[in-house]
Amino acid sequence: MADGTKSRCTCMNCRVRGLMGPFMLIAVGVIFLIGQFTRYGFGDLWPVLLVVAGIVLLTQSLASRAGHTGS
Ligand SMILES: [Zn+2]
């Protein structure tokens, strides 16, 4: 196995953790989008961010670390 010095771990746990940022950006975008088309604003919908973060963290805790590499 010839691994590079900078090999990215591809176990499910690390993959899910890497999704946190994109998911939060998507959630923020969707919230502002909803704010454009409905009478609900960010002030009404911000808890959605907590739900999204919770789902990602929950998924991460359930995700397997099998094949985890690096520290
Ligand atoms: Zn990993």
N, CA, C, O and the ligand as a Tripos MOL2 file, in Angstrom:
@<TRIPOS>MOLECULE
protein
  285   283    72     0     0
PROTEIN
NO_CHARGES

@<TRIPOS>ATOM
      1 N           0.8380   -1.2050    0.0000 N.3       1 MET1
      2 CA          0.0000    0.0000    0.0000 C.3       1 MET1
      3 C           0.8680    1.2480    0.0000 C.2       1 MET1
      4 O           1.5720    1.5220    0.9720 O.2       1 MET1
      5 N           0.8190    1.9830   -1.0610 N.am      2 ALA2
      6 CA          1.6050    3.2110   -1.1620 C.3       2 ALA2
      7 C           0.7020    4.4110   -0.9250 C.2       2 ALA2
      8 O           0.0870    4.9440   -1.8480 O.2       2 ALA2
      9 N           0.6380    4.8150    0.3150 N.am      3 ASP3
     10 CA         -0.1840    5.9800    0.6460 C.3       3 ASP3
     11 C           0.6450    7.2470    0.5900 C.2       3 ASP3
     12 O           1.8220    7.2540    0.9520 O.2       3 ASP3
     13 N           0.0170    8.3180    0.1300 N.am      4 GLY4
     14 CA          0.7010    9.6090    0.1380 C.3       4 GLY4
     15 C           0.8290   10.1220    1.5500 C.2       4 GLY4
     16 O           0.1640    9.6230    2.4570 O.2       4 GLY4
     17 N           1.6730   11.1110    1.7480 N.am      5 THR5
     18 CA          1.8380   11.6640    3.0880 C.3       5 THR5
     19 C           0.5540   12.3490    3.5310 C.2       5 THR5
     20 O           0.2550   12.4010    4.7240 O.2       5 THR5
     21 N          -0.1990   12.8710    2.5820 N.am      6 LYS6
     22 CA         -1.4320   13.5850    2.9210 C.3       6 LYS6
     23 C          -2.6220   12.7910    2.3850 C.2       6 LYS6
     24 O          -3.2550   13.1780    1.4030 O.2       6 LYS6
     25 N          -2.9090   11.6790    3.0490 N.am      7 SER7
     26 CA         -4.0300   10.8420    2.6100 C.3       7 SER7
     27 C          -5.2690   11.1990    3.4110 C.2       7 SER7
     28 O          -5.2260   11.2880    4.6380 O.2       7 SER7
     29 N          -6.3690   11.4000    2.7100 N.am      8 ARG8
     30 CA         -7.6050   11.7320    3.3940 C.3       8 ARG8
     31 C          -8.3230   10.4650    3.8080 C.2       8 ARG8
     32 O          -8.4660    9.5260    3.0250 O.2       8 ARG8
     33 N          -8.7700   10.4560    5.0420 N.am      9 CYS9
     34 CA         -9.5120    9.3180    5.5340 C.3       9 CYS9
     35 C         -10.8700    9.2610    4.8330 C.2       9 CYS9
     36 O         -11.5360   10.2810    4.6600 O.2       9 CYS9
     37 N         -11.2610    8.0730    4.4410 N.am     10 THR10
     38 CA        -12.5300    7.9340    3.7190 C.3      10 THR10
     39 C         -13.5180    7.0660    4.4900 C.2      10 THR10
     40 O         -14.4710    6.5480    3.9090 O.2      10 THR10
     41 N         -13.2960    6.9040    5.8000 N.am     11 CYS11
     42 CA        -14.2720    6.1370    6.5690 C.3      11 CYS11
     43 C         -15.5740    6.9350    6.6650 C.2      11 CYS11
     44 O         -15.5640    8.1560    6.5020 O.2      11 CYS11
     45 N         -16.6660    6.2710    6.9230 N.am     12 MET12
     46 CA        -17.9720    6.9320    6.9410 C.3      12 MET12
     47 C         -18.0200    8.0680    7.9520 C.2      12 MET12
     48 O         -18.6250    9.1100    7.7000 O.2      12 MET12
     49 N         -17.3760    7.8580    9.1000 N.am     13 ASN13
     50 CA        -17.4070    8.8620   10.1520 C.3      13 ASN13
     51 C         -16.8250   10.1830    9.6700 C.2      13 ASN13
     52 O         -17.4070   11.2460    9.8850 O.2      13 ASN13
     53 N         -15.6650   10.1030    9.0110 N.am     14 CYS14
     54 CA        -15.0080   11.3160    8.5300 C.3      14 CYS14
     55 C         -15.7800   11.9340    7.3680 C.2      14 CYS14
     56 O         -15.8320   13.1550    7.2260 O.2      14 CYS14
     57 N         -16.3790   11.0780    6.5410 N.am     15 ARG15
     58 CA        -17.1720   11.6090    5.4210 C.3      15 ARG15
     59 C         -18.3540   12.4050    5.9380 C.2      15 ARG15
     60 O         -18.6300   13.5030    5.4540 O.2      15 ARG15
     61 N         -19.0630   11.8490    6.9330 N.am     16 VAL16
     62 CA        -20.2300   12.5400    7.4790 C.3      16 VAL16
     63 C         -19.8030   13.8580    8.1130 C.2      16 VAL16
     64 O         -20.4790   14.8760    7.9640 O.2      16 VAL16
     65 N         -18.6730   13.8300    8.8230 N.am     17 ARG17
     66 CA        -18.1970   15.0590    9.4580 C.3      17 ARG17
     67 C         -17.9040   16.1200    8.4050 C.2      17 ARG17
     68 O         -18.1320   17.3090    8.6300 O.2      17 ARG17
     69 N         -17.4010   15.6850    7.2600 N.am     18 GLY18
     70 CA        -17.1110   16.6260    6.1830 C.3      18 GLY18
     71 C         -18.3570   17.2220    5.5550 C.2      18 GLY18
     72 O         -18.2880   18.2250    4.8450 O.2      18 GLY18
     73 N         -19.5100   16.5910    5.8220 N.am     19 LEU19
     74 CA        -20.7620   17.0860    5.2550 C.3      19 LEU19
     75 C         -21.3800   18.1900    6.1040 C.2      19 LEU19
     76 O         -22.2810   18.8940    5.6500 O.2      19 LEU19
     77 N         -20.8990   18.3410    7.3320 N.am     20 MET20
     78 CA        -21.4810   19.3190    8.2360 C.3      20 MET20
     79 C         -21.4880   20.7180    7.6320 C.2      20 MET20
     80 O         -22.5250   21.3800    7.6130 O.2      20 MET20
     81 N         -20.3420   21.1700    7.1400 N.am     21 GLY21
     82 CA        -20.2500   22.5210    6.5660 C.3      21 GLY21
     83 C         -21.2010   22.7270    5.4120 C.2      21 GLY21
     84 O         -22.0050   23.6590    5.4310 O.2      21 GLY21
     85 N         -21.1230   21.8640    4.3940 N.am     22 PRO22
     86 CA        -22.0330   22.0120    3.2630 C.3      22 PRO22
     87 C         -23.5030   21.9800    3.6660 C.2      22 PRO22
     88 O         -24.3080   22.7500    3.1440 O.2      22 PRO22
     89 N         -23.8520   21.0930    4.5890 N.am     23 PHE23
     90 CA        -25.2450   20.9920    5.0040 C.3      23 PHE23
     91 C         -25.7050   22.2810    5.6880 C.2      23 PHE23
     92 O         -26.8300   22.7320    5.4750 O.2      23 PHE23
     93 N         -24.8310   22.8740    6.5100 N.am     24 MET24
     94 CA        -25.2030   24.1060    7.1820 C.3      24 MET24
     95 C         -25.3860   25.2310    6.1620 C.2      24 MET24
     96 O         -26.3140   26.0330    6.2720 O.2      24 MET24
     97 N         -24.4960   25.2850    5.1720 N.am     25 LEU25
     98 CA        -24.6200   26.3140    4.1360 C.3      25 LEU25
     99 C         -25.9290   26.1310    3.3720 C.2      25 LEU25
    100 O         -26.6310   27.1010    3.0840 O.2      25 LEU25
    101 N         -26.2490   24.8820    3.0470 N.am     26 ILE26
    102 CA        -27.4920   24.6000    2.3290 C.3      26 ILE26
    103 C         -28.6880   25.0200    3.1760 C.2      26 ILE26
    104 O         -29.6310   25.6320    2.6770 O.2      26 ILE26
    105 N         -28.6360   24.6820    4.4670 N.am     27 ALA27
    106 CA        -29.7440   25.0230    5.3590 C.3      27 ALA27
    107 C         -29.9250   26.5370    5.4400 C.2      27 ALA27
    108 O         -31.0490   27.0350    5.3780 O.2      27 ALA27
    109 N         -28.8100   27.2740    5.5810 N.am     28 VAL28
    110 CA        -28.9000   28.7370    5.6390 C.3      28 VAL28
    111 C         -29.4780   29.2750    4.3330 C.2      28 VAL28
    112 O         -30.3310   30.1630    4.3420 O.2      28 VAL28
    113 N         -29.0090   28.7320    3.2170 N.am     29 GLY29
    114 CA        -29.5110   29.1650    1.9150 C.3      29 GLY29
    115 C         -30.9970   28.9080    1.7700 C.2      29 GLY29
    116 O         -31.7420   29.7600    1.2840 O.2      29 GLY29
    117 N         -31.4230   27.7310    2.1930 N.am     30 VAL30
    118 CA        -32.8410   27.3720    2.0870 C.3      30 VAL30
    119 C         -33.6800   28.2910    2.9720 C.2      30 VAL30
    120 O         -34.7670   28.7190    2.5820 O.2      30 VAL30
    121 N         -33.1640   28.5910    4.1690 N.am     31 ILE31
    122 CA        -33.9100   29.4610    5.0740 C.3      31 ILE31
    123 C         -34.1120   30.8440    4.4540 C.2      31 ILE31
    124 O         -35.2100   31.3980    4.5080 O.2      31 ILE31
    125 N         -33.0440   31.4020    3.8620 N.am     32 PHE32
    126 CA        -33.1800   32.7190    3.2380 C.3      32 PHE32
    127 C         -34.0900   32.6440    2.0150 C.2      32 PHE32
    128 O         -34.8220   33.5870    1.7140 O.2      32 PHE32
    129 N         -34.0340   31.5080    1.3140 N.am     33 LEU33
    130 CA        -34.9060   31.3170    0.1540 C.3      33 LEU33
    131 C         -36.3710   31.3110    0.5940 C.2      33 LEU33
    132 O         -37.2230   31.9480   -0.0240 O.2      33 LEU33
    133 N         -36.6420   30.5820    1.6670 N.am     34 ILE34
    134 CA        -38.0000   30.5400    2.2040 C.3      34 ILE34
    135 C         -38.4300   31.9380    2.6250 C.2      34 ILE34
    136 O         -39.5850   32.3260    2.4530 O.2      34 ILE34
    137 N         -37.4770   32.6910    3.1820 N.am     35 GLY35
    138 CA        -37.7750   34.0500    3.6010 C.3      35 GLY35
    139 C         -38.1750   34.9470    2.4460 C.2      35 GLY35
    140 O         -38.9050   35.9210    2.6300 O.2      35 GLY35
    141 N         -37.6990   34.6200    1.2600 N.am     36 GLN36
    142 CA        -38.0370   35.4070    0.0790 C.3      36 GLN36
    143 C         -39.4730   35.1650   -0.3730 C.2      36 GLN36
    144 O         -40.1280   36.0690   -0.8900 O.2      36 GLN36
    145 N         -39.9560   33.9460   -0.1770 N.am     37 PHE37
    146 CA        -41.2290   33.5630   -0.7870 C.3      37 PHE37
    147 C         -42.3620   33.4040    0.2180 C.2      37 PHE37
    148 O         -43.5220   33.2660   -0.1720 O.2      37 PHE37
    149 N         -42.0410   33.4210    1.4920 N.am     38 THR38
    150 CA        -43.1030   33.2740    2.4820 C.3      38 THR38
    151 C         -42.9930   34.4030    3.4910 C.2      38 THR38
    152 O         -42.0660   35.2110    3.4430 O.2      38 THR38
    153 N         -43.9430   34.4480    4.3970 N.am     39 ARG39
    154 CA        -43.9100   35.4860    5.4210 C.3      39 ARG39
    155 C         -42.9990   35.0980    6.5740 C.2      39 ARG39
    156 O         -42.8190   35.8620    7.5220 O.2      39 ARG39
    157 N         -42.4290   33.9090    6.4820 N.am     40 TYR40
    158 CA        -41.5030   33.4950    7.5280 C.3      40 TYR40
    159 C         -40.1120   34.0270    7.2280 C.2      40 TYR40
    160 O         -39.6800   34.0460    6.0750 O.2      40 TYR40
    161 N         -39.4250   34.4530    8.2550 N.am     41 GLY41
    162 CA        -38.0860   34.9890    8.0750 C.3      41 GLY41
    163 C         -37.0560   34.1510    8.8140 C.2      41 GLY41
    164 O         -37.3720   33.1230    9.4120 O.2      41 GLY41
    165 N         -35.8150   34.6210    8.7560 N.am     42 PHE42
    166 CA        -34.7400   33.8990    9.4260 C.3      42 PHE42
    167 C         -35.0170   33.7750   10.9170 C.2      42 PHE42
    168 O         -34.6760   32.7710   11.5430 O.2      42 PHE42
    169 N         -35.6450   34.8140   11.4810 N.am     43 GLY43
    170 CA        -35.9490   34.8020   12.9090 C.3      43 GLY43
    171 C         -36.8980   33.6880   13.2940 C.2      43 GLY43
    172 O         -36.8890   33.2150   14.4300 O.2      43 GLY43
    173 N         -37.7260   33.2660   12.3300 N.am     44 ASP44
    174 CA        -38.6710   32.1890   12.5970 C.3      44 ASP44
    175 C         -38.0690   30.8260   12.3390 C.2      44 ASP44
    176 O         -38.4550   29.8350   12.9590 O.2      44 ASP44
    177 N         -37.1230   30.7810   11.4200 N.am     45 LEU45
    178 CA        -36.6740   29.4860   10.9070 C.3      45 LEU45
    179 C         -35.2830   29.0670   11.3650 C.2      45 LEU45
    180 O         -34.8280   27.9740   11.0250 O.2      45 LEU45
    181 N         -34.5990   29.9160   12.1310 N.am     46 TRP46
    182 CA        -33.2180   29.5750   12.5160 C.3      46 TRP46
    183 C         -33.1010   28.2540   13.2720 C.2      46 TRP46
    184 O         -32.0620   27.6020   13.1720 O.2      46 TRP46
    185 N         -34.1490   27.8160   14.0470 N.am     47 PRO47
    186 CA        -33.9900   26.5160   14.7290 C.3      47 PRO47
    187 C         -33.7350   25.3670   13.7620 C.2      47 PRO47
    188 O         -33.2290   24.3180   14.1610 O.2      47 PRO47
    189 N         -34.0820   25.5600   12.4990 N.am     48 VAL48
    190 CA        -33.8230   24.5230   11.5040 C.3      48 VAL48
    191 C         -32.3270   24.1900   11.4860 C.2      48 VAL48
    192 O         -31.9360   23.0430   11.2710 O.2      48 VAL48
    193 N         -31.4930   25.2240   11.7180 N.am     49 LEU49
    194 CA        -30.0420   24.9930   11.7310 C.3      49 LEU49
    195 C         -29.6710   24.0150   12.8360 C.2      49 LEU49
    196 O         -28.8030   23.1610   12.6520 O.2      49 LEU49
    197 N         -30.3320   24.1420   13.9900 N.am     50 LEU50
    198 CA        -30.0550   23.2300   15.1030 C.3      50 LEU50
    199 C         -30.4510   21.8150   14.7270 C.2      50 LEU50
    200 O         -29.7460   20.8530   15.0330 O.2      50 LEU50
    201 N         -31.5950   21.7020   14.0550 N.am     51 VAL51
    202 CA        -32.0720   20.3780   13.6460 C.3      51 VAL51
    203 C         -31.0920   19.7490   12.6640 C.2      51 VAL51
    204 O         -30.7300   18.5800   12.7900 O.2      51 VAL51
    205 N         -30.6700   20.5420   11.6870 N.am     52 VAL52
    206 CA        -29.7400   20.0250   10.6800 C.3      52 VAL52
    207 C         -28.4270   19.6110   11.3400 C.2      52 VAL52
    208 O         -27.8990   18.5340   11.0600 O.2      52 VAL52
    209 N         -27.8980   20.4730   12.2230 N.am     53 ALA53
    210 CA        -26.6420   20.1510   12.9050 C.3      53 ALA53
    211 C         -26.8100   18.8980   13.7500 C.2      53 ALA53
    212 O         -25.9140   18.0560   13.8070 O.2      53 ALA53
    213 N         -27.9630   18.7750   14.4100 N.am     54 GLY54
    214 CA        -28.2230   17.6060   15.2330 C.3      54 GLY54
    215 C         -28.2800   16.3330   14.4190 C.2      54 GLY54
    216 O         -27.7470   15.2980   14.8190 O.2      54 GLY54
    217 N         -28.9320   16.4200   13.2700 N.am     55 ILE55
    218 CA        -29.0380   15.2440   12.4040 C.3      55 ILE55
    219 C         -27.6600   14.8120   11.9270 C.2      55 ILE55
    220 O         -27.3400   13.6240   11.9100 O.2      55 ILE55
    221 N         -26.8380   15.8020   11.5350 N.am     56 VAL56
    222 CA        -25.4990   15.4640   11.0470 C.3      56 VAL56
    223 C         -24.6660   14.8390   12.1700 C.2      56 VAL56
    224 O         -23.9760   13.8420   11.9550 O.2      56 VAL56
    225 N         -24.7330   15.4310   13.3760 N.am     57 LEU57
    226 CA        -23.9650   14.8930   14.4970 C.3      57 LEU57
    227 C         -24.4590   13.4990   14.8750 C.2      57 LEU57
    228 O         -23.6700   12.6150   15.2080 O.2      57 LEU57
    229 N         -25.7800   13.3200   14.8170 N.am     58 LEU58
    230 CA        -26.3480   12.0150   15.1420 C.3      58 LEU58
    231 C         -25.8760   10.9790   14.1200 C.2      58 LEU58
    232 O         -25.4770    9.8690   14.4730 O.2      58 LEU58
    233 N         -25.9340   11.3690   12.8600 N.am     59 THR59
    234 CA        -25.4870   10.4570   11.8100 C.3      59 THR59
    235 C         -24.0160   10.1270   11.9770 C.2      59 THR59
    236 O         -23.5960    8.9900   11.7620 O.2      59 THR59
    237 N         -23.2290   11.1370   12.3650 N.am     60 GLN60
    238 CA        -21.7980   10.9120   12.5570 C.3      60 GLN60
    239 C         -21.5380    9.9420   13.6980 C.2      60 GLN60
    240 O         -20.6480    9.0950   13.6200 O.2      60 GLN60
    241 N         -22.3320   10.0780   14.7660 N.am     61 SER61
    242 CA        -22.1360    9.1950   15.9120 C.3      61 SER61
    243 C         -22.5050    7.7580   15.5820 C.2      61 SER61
    244 O         -21.9980    6.8130   16.1880 O.2      61 SER61
    245 N         -23.3990    7.6100   14.6100 N.am     62 LEU62
    246 CA        -23.8180    6.2740   14.2160 C.3      62 LEU62
    247 C         -22.9380    5.7000   13.1140 C.2      62 LEU62
    248 O         -22.9230    4.4930   12.8740 O.2      62 LEU62
    249 N         -22.1990    6.6000   12.4420 N.am     63 ALA63
    250 CA        -21.4040    6.1540   11.2990 C.3      63 ALA63
    251 C         -20.2070    5.3380   11.7700 C.2      63 ALA63
    252 O         -19.6010    5.6210   12.8040 O.2      63 ALA63
    253 N         -19.8920    4.3370   10.9970 N.am     64 SER64
    254 CA        -18.7820    3.4480   11.3410 C.3      64 SER64
    255 C         -17.4370    4.1450   11.1760 C.2      64 SER64
    256 O         -17.2430    4.9300   10.2480 O.2      64 SER64
    257 N         -16.5160    3.8530   12.0790 N.am     65 ARG65
    258 CA        -15.1490    4.3520   11.9430 C.3      65 ARG65
    259 C         -14.2440    3.2770   11.3720 C.2      65 ARG65
    260 O         -13.0190    3.3930   11.4140 O.2      65 ARG65
    261 N         -14.8570    2.2270   10.8380 N.am     66 ALA66
    262 CA        -14.0750    1.1570   10.2540 C.3      66 ALA66
    263 C         -13.2480    1.6990    9.0880 C.2      66 ALA66
    264 O         -13.7730    2.3830    8.2100 O.2      66 ALA66
    265 N         -11.9710    1.3920    9.0880 N.am     67 GLY67
    266 CA        -11.0920    1.8630    8.0270 C.3      67 GLY67
    267 C         -10.5750    3.2540    8.2780 C.2      67 GLY67
    268 O          -9.9880    3.8710    7.3890 O.2      67 GLY67
    269 N         -10.7890    3.7690    9.5040 N.am     68 HIS68
    270 CA        -10.3190    5.1190    9.8190 C.3      68 HIS68
    271 C          -8.8020    5.1570    9.8050 C.2      68 HIS68
    272 O          -8.1330    4.2970   10.3770 O.2      68 HIS68
    273 N          -8.2780    6.1670    9.1420 N.am     69 THR69
    274 CA         -6.8290    6.3190    9.0660 C.3      69 THR69
    275 C          -6.4280    7.6590    9.6450 C.2      69 THR69
    276 O          -7.2190    8.6010    9.6780 O.2      69 THR69
    277 N          -5.2060    7.7300   10.0950 N.am     70 GLY70
    278 CA         -4.6870    8.9910   10.6320 C.3      70 GLY70
    279 C          -5.1520    9.2340   12.0440 C.2      70 GLY70
    280 O          -5.8130    8.3910   12.6500 O.2      70 GLY70
    281 N          -4.8000   10.4000   12.5660 N.am     71 SER71
    282 CA         -5.1110   10.7210   13.9550 C.3      71 SER71
    283 C          -6.4990   11.3000   14.0790 C.2      71 SER71
    284 O          -6.9330   11.6310   15.1830 O.2      71 SER71
    285 ZN        -11.8690    8.4120    9.4160 Zn       72 ZN72
@<TRIPOS>BOND
     1     1     2 1
     2     2     3 1
     3     3     4 2
     4     3     5 am
     5     5     6 1
     6     6     7 1
     7     7     8 2
     8     7     9 am
     9     9    10 1
    10    10    11 1
    11    11    12 2
    12    11    13 am
    13    13    14 1
    14    14    15 1
    15    15    16 2
    16    15    17 am
    17    17    18 1
    18    18    19 1
    19    19    20 2
    20    19    21 am
    21    21    22 1
    22    22    23 1
    23    23    24 2
    24    23    25 am
    25    25    26 1
    26    26    27 1
    27    27    28 2
    28    27    29 am
    29    29    30 1
    30    30    31 1
    31    31    32 2
    32    31    33 am
    33    33    34 1
    34    34    35 1
    35    35    36 2
    36    35    37 am
    37    37    38 1
    38    38    39 1
    39    39    40 2
    40    39    41 am
    41    41    42 1
    42    42    43 1
    43    43    44 2
    44    43    45 am
    45    45    46 1
    46    46    47 1
    47    47    48 2
    48    47    49 am
    49    49    50 1
    50    50    51 1
    51    51    52 2
    52    51    53 am
    53    53    54 1
    54    54    55 1
    55    55    56 2
    56    55    57 am
    57    57    58 1
    58    58    59 1
    59    59    60 2
    60    59    61 am
    61    61    62 1
    62    62    63 1
    63    63    64 2
    64    63    65 am
    65    65    66 1
    66    66    67 1
    67    67    68 2
    68    67    69 am
    69    69    70 1
    70    70    71 1
    71    71    72 2
    72    71    73 am
    73    73    74 1
    74    74    75 1
    75    75    76 2
    76    75    77 am
    77    77    78 1
    78    78    79 1
    79    79    80 2
    80    79    81 am
    81    81    82 1
    82    82    83 1
    83    83    84 2
    84    83    85 am
    85    85    86 1
    86    86    87 1
    87    87    88 2
    88    87    89 am
    89    89    90 1
    90    90    91 1
    91    91    92 2
    92    91    93 am
    93    93    94 1
    94    94    95 1
    95    95    96 2
    96    95    97 am
    97    97    98 1
    98    98    99 1
    99    99   100 2
   100    99   101 am
   101   101   102 1
   102   102   103 1
   103   103   104 2
   104   103   105 am
   105   105   106 1
   106   106   107 1
   107   107   108 2
   108   107   109 am
   109   109   110 1
   110   110   111 1
   111   111   112 2
   112   111   113 am
   113   113   114 1
   114   114   115 1
   115   115   116 2
   116   115   117 am
   117   117   118 1
   118   118   119 1
   119   119   120 2
   120   119   121 am
   121   121   122 1
   122   122   123 1
   123   123   124 2
   124   123   125 am
   125   125   126 1
   126   126   127 1
   127   127   128 2
   128   127   129 am
   129   129   130 1
   130   130   131 1
   131   131   132 2
   132   131   133 am
   133   133   134 1
   134   134   135 1
   135   135   136 2
   136   135   137 am
   137   137   138 1
   138   138   139 1
   139   139   140 2
   140   139   141 am
   141   141   142 1
   142   142   143 1
   143   143   144 2
   144   143   145 am
   145   145   146 1
   146   146   147 1
   147   147   148 2
   148   147   149 am
   149   149   150 1
   150   150   151 1
   151   151   152 2
   152   151   153 am
   153   153   154 1
   154   154   155 1
   155   155   156 2
   156   155   157 am
   157   157   158 1
   158   158   159 1
   159   159   160 2
   160   159   161 am
   161   161   162 1
   162   162   163 1
   163   163   164 2
   164   163   165 am
   165   165   166 1
   166   166   167 1
   167   167   168 2
   168   167   169 am
   169   169   170 1
   170   170   171 1
   171   171   172 2
   172   171   173 am
   173   173   174 1
   174   174   175 1
   175   175   176 2
   176   175   177 am
   177   177   178 1
   178   178   179 1
   179   179   180 2
   180   179   181 am
   181   181   182 1
   182   182   183 1
   183   183   184 2
   184   183   185 am
   185   185   186 1
   186   186   187 1
   187   187   188 2
   188   187   189 am
   189   189   190 1
   190   190   191 1
   191   191   192 2
   192   191   193 am
   193   193   194 1
   194   194   195 1
   195   195   196 2
   196   195   197 am
   197   197   198 1
   198   198   199 1
   199   199   200 2
   200   199   201 am
   201   201   202 1
   202   202   203 1
   203   203   204 2
   204   203   205 am
   205   205   206 1
   206   206   207 1
   207   207   208 2
   208   207   209 am
   209   209   210 1
   210   210   211 1
   211   211   212 2
   212   211   213 am
   213   213   214 1
   214   214   215 1
   215   215   216 2
   216   215   217 am
   217   217   218 1
   218   218   219 1
   219   219   220 2
   220   219   221 am
   221   221   222 1
   222   222   223 1
   223   223   224 2
   224   223   225 am
   225   225   226 1
   226   226   227 1
   227   227   228 2
   228   227   229 am
   229   229   230 1
   230   230   231 1
   231   231   232 2
   232   231   233 am
   233   233   234 1
   234   234   235 1
   235   235   236 2
   236   235   237 am
   237   237   238 1
   238   238   239 1
   239   239   240 2
   240   239   241 am
   241   241   242 1
   242   242   243 1
   243   243   244 2
   244   243   245 am
   245   245   246 1
   246   246   247 1
   247   247   248 2
   248   247   249 am
   249   249   250 1
   250   250   251 1
   251   251   252 2
   252   251   253 am
   253   253   254 1
   254   254   255 1
   255   255   256 2
   256   255   257 am
   257   257   258 1
   258   258   259 1
   259   259   260 2
   260   259   261 am
   261   261   262 1
   262   262   263 1
   263   263   264 2
   264   263   265 am
   265   265   266 1
   266   266   267 1
   267   267   268 2
   268   267   269 am
   269   269   270 1
   270   270   271 1
   271   271   272 2
   272   271   273 am
   273   273   274 1
   274   274   275 1
   275   275   276 2
   276   275   277 am
   277   277   278 1
   278   278   279 1
   279   279   280 2
   280   279   281 am
   281   281   282 1
   282   282   283 1
   283   283   284 2
@<TRIPOS>SUBSTRUCTURE
     1 MET1         2 RESIDUE 1 A MET
     2 ALA2         6 RESIDUE 1 A ALA
     3 ASP3        10 RESIDUE 1 A ASP
     4 GLY4        14 RESIDUE 1 A GLY
     5 THR5        18 RESIDUE 1 A THR
     6 LYS6        22 RESIDUE 1 A LYS
     7 SER7        26 RESIDUE 1 A SER
     8 ARG8        30 RESIDUE 1 A ARG
     9 CYS9        34 RESIDUE 1 A CYS
    10 THR10       38 RESIDUE 1 A THR
    11 CYS11       42 RESIDUE 1 A CYS
    12 MET12       46 RESIDUE 1 A MET
    13 ASN13       50 RESIDUE 1 A ASN
    14 CYS14       54 RESIDUE 1 A CYS
    15 ARG15       58 RESIDUE 1 A ARG
    16 VAL16       62 RESIDUE 1 A VAL
    17 ARG17       66 RESIDUE 1 A ARG
    18 GLY18       70 RESIDUE 1 A GLY
    19 LEU19       74 RESIDUE 1 A LEU
    20 MET20       78 RESIDUE 1 A MET
    21 GLY21       82 RESIDUE 1 A GLY
    22 PRO22       86 RESIDUE 1 A PRO
    23 PHE23       90 RESIDUE 1 A PHE
    24 MET24       94 RESIDUE 1 A MET
    25 LEU25       98 RESIDUE 1 A LEU
    26 ILE26      102 RESIDUE 1 A ILE
    27 ALA27      106 RESIDUE 1 A ALA
    28 VAL28      110 RESIDUE 1 A VAL
    29 GLY29      114 RESIDUE 1 A GLY
    30 VAL30      118 RESIDUE 1 A VAL
    31 ILE31      122 RESIDUE 1 A ILE
    32 PHE32      126 RESIDUE 1 A PHE
    33 LEU33      130 RESIDUE 1 A LEU
    34 ILE34      134 RESIDUE 1 A ILE
    35 GLY35      138 RESIDUE 1 A GLY
    36 GLN36      142 RESIDUE 1 A GLN
    37 PHE37      146 RESIDUE 1 A PHE
    38 THR38      150 RESIDUE 1 A THR
    39 ARG39      154 RESIDUE 1 A ARG
    40 TYR40      158 RESIDUE 1 A TYR
    41 GLY41      162 RESIDUE 1 A GLY
    42 PHE42      166 RESIDUE 1 A PHE
    43 GLY43      170 RESIDUE 1 A GLY
    44 ASP44      174 RESIDUE 1 A ASP
    45 LEU45      178 RESIDUE 1 A LEU
    46 TRP46      182 RESIDUE 1 A TRP
    47 PRO47      186 RESIDUE 1 A PRO
    48 VAL48      190 RESIDUE 1 A VAL
    49 LEU49      194 RESIDUE 1 A LEU
    50 LEU50      198 RESIDUE 1 A LEU
    51 VAL51      202 RESIDUE 1 A VAL
    52 VAL52      206 RESIDUE 1 A VAL
    53 ALA53      210 RESIDUE 1 A ALA
    54 GLY54      214 RESIDUE 1 A GLY
    55 ILE55      218 RESIDUE 1 A ILE
    56 VAL56      222 RESIDUE 1 A VAL
    57 LEU57      226 RESIDUE 1 A LEU
    58 LEU58      230 RESIDUE 1 A LEU
    59 THR59      234 RESIDUE 1 A THR
    60 GLN60      238 RESIDUE 1 A GLN
    61 SER61      242 RESIDUE 1 A SER
    62 LEU62      246 RESIDUE 1 A LEU
    63 ALA63      250 RESIDUE 1 A ALA
    64 SER64      254 RESIDUE 1 A SER
    65 ARG65      258 RESIDUE 1 A ARG
    66 ALA66      262 RESIDUE 1 A ALA
    67 GLY67      266 RESIDUE 1 A GLY
    68 HIS68      270 RESIDUE 1 A HIS
    69 THR69      274 RESIDUE 1 A THR
    70 GLY70      278 RESIDUE 1 A GLY
    71 SER71      282 RESIDUE 1 A SER
    72 ZN72       285 GROUP 0 **** ****
